[in-house]
């Protein structure tokens, strides 16, 4: 298992390919996803086994097209696997009826995308309130909770601004608040800093780290940023349909000569 030592370097203290032995909040068994492109079968995920413990942060790295987004979509029940199982709290998502899947997506999973997908003409507070309204919360209560969450991400003073007038970093902070407003158990983030410059990427990642700890989340982040990825509790690589601990990749990027892994000064995004 990959763990961060006191030095901040991620080390491997267990056999390659192991998943956590303790009860997992999310577990995947033999997950496979295949697509047809003409007569050719594309298999981005081919027999994935994976688990994440409560309170853990895991990062997944891989080239574009490796299947990271597909994997997160399956975990969030936004897509269905060709075969294999996804278990949440010991229950297979394949046994959930559509109403149960909707409750899982809305109440148990918070999803942050690379592109924030905010409604530009609605205010920041209205955007964050949307999942609560879908859940049946009253408008007044939804907006109250929305403003509380905007305070948590440092945007109290921007709550009444249309989302389209916010900076890129501010929009992603609104998206994070929207993902967490329903108090989910899981945070899934697909390239959450991919559209941001280095300073804003650092600030947004530090925000995710803080909220992860403060709200006892289990978080899975897909990212190309190795400097940010290696700060997770465990790092995996996804390549050729297979997932594996990323010890070799981390070792190659951890040396001072590599220039990767140094933390840059944060700032308001």
C-alpha positions as CSV (number, residue, x, y, z in Angstrom):
1,X,0.0,0.0,0.0
2,X,1.3,3.5,-0.8
3,X,1.5,5.9,2.2
4,X,3.0,9.3,2.8
5,X,5.9,9.1,5.1
6,X,6.8,12.0,7.5
7,X,9.1,13.4,4.8
8,X,6.1,13.8,2.5
9,X,7.4,11.2,0.1
10,X,4.9,8.4,-0.8
11,X,6.3,5.0,0.0
12,X,5.1,1.5,-0.7
13,X,4.6,-0.5,2.5
14,X,2.7,-3.4,1.1
15,X,2.6,-5.8,-1.9
16,X,1.9,-4.2,-5.3
17,X,-1.7,-4.3,-6.3
18,X,-3.1,-4.6,-2.7
19,X,-6.3,-2.8,-1.8
20,X,-7.1,-1.7,1.8
21,X,-7.8,-4.7,4.1
22,X,-10.2,-2.7,6.4
23,X,-13.9,-2.2,5.5
24,X,-14.2,0.0,2.4
25,X,-16.7,2.7,1.7
26,X,-16.4,1.9,-2.0
27,X,-15.1,-1.3,-3.6
28,X,-14.8,-2.4,-7.2
29,X,-14.5,-6.0,-8.4
30,X,-13.4,-7.1,-11.9
31,X,-14.8,-3.9,-13.4
32,X,-14.8,-3.9,-17.2
33,X,-16.1,-1.3,-19.6
34,X,-16.1,-1.8,-23.4
35,X,-17.2,0.3,-26.3
36,X,-17.7,-0.5,-30.0
37,X,-16.0,1.9,-32.5
38,X,-17.1,0.6,-35.8
39,X,-16.1,-3.1,-35.7
40,X,-13.4,-2.5,-33.1
41,X,-13.9,-3.0,-29.4
42,X,-12.3,-0.4,-27.2
43,X,-11.7,-1.5,-23.6
44,X,-10.7,1.4,-21.3
45,X,-11.2,-0.6,-18.2
46,X,-10.4,-4.3,-18.2
47,X,-10.8,-6.2,-14.9
48,X,-10.3,-3.4,-12.4
49,X,-10.1,-4.2,-8.6
50,X,-10.0,-1.3,-6.3
51,X,-11.1,-0.1,-2.9
52,X,-11.0,3.1,-0.8
53,X,-11.3,3.4,2.9
54,X,-13.4,5.9,4.8
55,X,-11.4,9.2,5.1
56,X,-8.9,8.3,2.5
57,X,-7.7,10.4,-0.4
58,X,-6.7,8.5,-3.5
59,X,-5.4,10.0,-6.8
60,X,-5.4,8.3,-10.2
61,X,-3.1,9.3,-12.9
62,X,-2.9,8.3,-16.6
63,X,-2.7,9.6,-20.1
64,X,-5.6,11.3,-21.8
65,X,-8.0,8.5,-23.0
66,X,-6.7,6.0,-20.4
67,X,-10.1,5.7,-18.9
68,X,-9.9,7.9,-15.8
69,X,-13.2,9.7,-16.5
70,X,-14.9,6.5,-17.5
71,X,-13.8,5.0,-14.1
72,X,-15.2,7.9,-12.1
73,X,-18.5,7.8,-14.1
74,X,-19.0,4.2,-13.2
75,X,-18.2,4.9,-9.5
76,X,-20.8,7.7,-9.5
77,X,-23.4,5.5,-11.3
78,X,-23.4,7.9,-14.2
79,X,-22.7,4.9,-16.5
80,X,-23.0,1.2,-16.1
81,X,-20.1,-1.3,-16.5
82,X,-20.0,-4.0,-19.2
83,X,-19.3,-6.5,-16.4
84,X,-18.1,-6.4,-12.8
85,X,-19.5,-4.8,-9.7
86,X,-19.3,-1.5,-7.8
87,X,-20.1,-1.7,-4.1
88,X,-21.0,1.2,-1.9
89,X,-21.1,0.5,1.8
90,X,-21.2,-3.2,0.9
91,X,-24.2,-2.9,-1.5
92,X,-23.8,-3.6,-5.2
93,X,-25.0,-0.7,-7.3
94,X,-26.2,-3.2,-9.9
95,X,-29.0,-4.1,-7.4
96,X,-30.2,-0.5,-7.0
97,X,-33.4,0.5,-8.7
98,X,-33.4,3.8,-10.7
99,X,-34.8,5.8,-7.8
100,X,-32.2,4.4,-5.5
101,X,-29.4,5.2,-8.0
102,X,-30.8,8.8,-8.2
103,X,-30.6,9.1,-4.4
104,X,-27.0,7.7,-4.4
105,X,-25.9,10.2,-7.0
106,X,-27.6,13.1,-5.3
107,X,-26.9,12.2,-1.7
108,X,-23.8,10.0,-1.4
109,X,-21.6,11.3,-4.2
110,X,-20.2,14.8,-4.9
111,X,-18.7,15.2,-8.4
112,X,-16.3,18.0,-9.5
113,X,-15.6,18.2,-13.2
114,X,-12.7,19.8,-15.0
115,X,-15.2,22.2,-16.5
116,X,-17.4,23.6,-13.8
117,X,-20.7,23.3,-15.7
118,X,-22.3,26.2,-13.8
119,X,-25.4,28.0,-15.1
120,X,-23.8,31.4,-16.0
121,X,-26.9,33.5,-15.6
122,X,-27.7,32.2,-12.1
123,X,-25.9,33.5,-9.1
124,X,-23.2,31.5,-7.3
125,X,-25.7,30.8,-4.4
126,X,-28.4,29.6,-6.8
127,X,-25.9,27.2,-8.6
128,X,-24.8,25.7,-5.2
129,X,-28.5,25.4,-4.2
130,X,-29.5,23.3,-7.2
131,X,-28.7,19.8,-5.7
132,X,-30.7,20.7,-2.6
133,X,-33.7,21.8,-4.7
134,X,-33.5,18.5,-6.6
135,X,-33.6,16.7,-3.3
136,X,-36.8,18.5,-2.3
137,X,-35.3,21.1,0.0
138,X,-37.2,24.4,0.3
139,X,-35.8,27.4,-1.6
140,X,-35.1,29.4,1.5
141,X,-33.3,26.6,3.3
142,X,-31.4,25.6,0.1
143,X,-30.1,29.2,-0.3
144,X,-29.2,29.3,3.4
145,X,-27.1,26.2,3.1
146,X,-25.7,27.4,-0.2
147,X,-24.4,30.6,1.4
148,X,-22.9,28.6,4.3
149,X,-21.0,26.5,1.8
150,X,-19.8,29.5,-0.2
151,X,-18.4,30.8,3.0
152,X,-16.5,27.5,3.4
153,X,-14.9,27.9,0.0
154,X,-14.1,31.6,0.7
155,X,-16.7,33.2,-1.6
156,X,-19.2,34.7,0.9
157,X,-18.8,38.0,-0.8
158,X,-19.5,36.5,-4.3
159,X,-22.7,34.7,-3.5
160,X,-25.0,37.1,-5.4
161,X,-22.7,37.4,-8.5
162,X,-23.8,35.6,-11.6
163,X,-21.6,32.6,-12.1
164,X,-20.6,33.8,-15.6
165,X,-18.9,36.9,-14.0
166,X,-16.7,34.9,-11.7
167,X,-13.0,34.1,-12.4
168,X,-12.1,30.5,-13.4
169,X,-10.8,29.8,-9.9
170,X,-13.9,31.2,-8.3
171,X,-16.1,29.2,-10.6
172,X,-14.3,26.0,-9.6
173,X,-14.7,26.9,-5.9
174,X,-18.5,27.3,-6.6
175,X,-18.5,23.9,-8.3
176,X,-16.8,22.3,-5.2
177,X,-19.4,23.9,-2.9
178,X,-22.2,22.5,-5.2
179,X,-20.6,19.0,-5.0
180,X,-20.5,19.0,-1.2
181,X,-23.7,20.9,-0.3
182,X,-25.6,17.6,0.1
183,X,-23.0,16.3,2.6
184,X,-21.9,13.3,0.5
185,X,-19.7,10.4,1.7
186,X,-17.7,10.4,-1.6
187,X,-16.0,13.2,-3.5
188,X,-15.0,12.3,-7.1
189,X,-13.0,14.9,-8.9
190,X,-12.1,14.6,-12.6
191,X,-9.2,16.9,-13.4
192,X,-10.4,19.5,-10.9
193,X,-7.5,21.8,-11.6
194,X,-7.0,21.0,-15.3
195,X,-8.4,24.4,-16.6
196,X,-6.5,26.5,-14.0
197,X,-3.1,28.2,-14.0
198,X,-0.5,26.9,-11.5
199,X,-1.3,29.4,-8.7
200,X,-5.1,28.8,-8.9
201,X,-4.6,25.0,-9.3
202,X,-2.6,25.0,-6.0
203,X,-5.2,27.0,-4.2
204,X,-8.1,24.8,-5.4
205,X,-6.2,21.6,-4.5
206,X,-5.4,23.0,-1.0
207,X,-9.1,23.8,-0.6
208,X,-10.1,20.2,-1.6
209,X,-7.5,18.9,0.9
210,X,-8.9,21.0,3.7
211,X,-12.6,20.1,3.0
212,X,-11.6,16.4,2.6
213,X,-10.3,16.4,6.1
214,X,-12.9,18.7,7.7
215,X,-15.8,16.8,6.4
216,X,-14.3,13.3,6.7
217,X,-14.7,12.5,3.0
218,X,-13.5,9.6,1.0
219,X,-12.0,11.3,-2.1
220,X,-10.8,10.0,-5.5
221,X,-9.1,12.5,-7.8
222,X,-8.1,11.9,-11.4
223,X,-5.4,14.3,-12.4
224,X,-2.5,14.8,-14.8
225,X,-0.7,16.9,-12.2
226,X,1.8,14.6,-10.6
227,X,2.9,17.2,-8.1
228,X,-0.6,17.3,-6.8
229,X,-1.3,13.6,-7.2
230,X,1.5,12.5,-5.0
231,X,0.0,14.4,-2.0
232,X,-2.8,11.9,-1.8
233,X,-2.7,9.0,0.7
234,X,-2.3,6.6,-2.2
235,X,-1.6,7.0,-5.9
236,X,-2.6,4.7,-8.7
237,X,-1.8,4.6,-12.4
238,X,-4.4,3.7,-15.0
239,X,-2.9,2.3,-18.2
240,X,-4.0,-0.2,-20.9
241,X,-7.2,-0.9,-18.9
242,X,-5.4,-1.9,-15.7
243,X,-4.9,0.0,-12.4
244,X,-1.8,-0.4,-10.3
245,X,0.0,1.4,-7.5
246,X,2.1,4.3,-8.9
247,X,5.3,3.7,-6.9
248,X,7.6,3.9,-9.9
249,X,6.0,7.0,-11.3
250,X,6.3,8.7,-8.0
251,X,9.9,7.8,-7.5
252,X,10.7,9.3,-10.9
253,X,9.1,12.6,-10.0
254,X,10.1,12.9,-6.3
255,X,13.8,13.8,-6.8
256,X,14.8,17.5,-6.5
257,X,16.3,17.3,-10.0
258,X,12.9,16.4,-11.5
259,X,11.5,19.7,-10.3
260,X,8.1,18.1,-9.5
261,X,6.5,17.9,-6.2
262,X,7.5,21.3,-4.9
263,X,4.5,23.2,-3.5
264,X,4.0,26.7,-4.9
265,X,2.6,29.6,-3.0
266,X,-1.2,29.6,-2.8
267,X,-3.5,32.5,-3.3
268,X,-7.1,33.3,-3.8
269,X,-8.4,31.5,-6.8
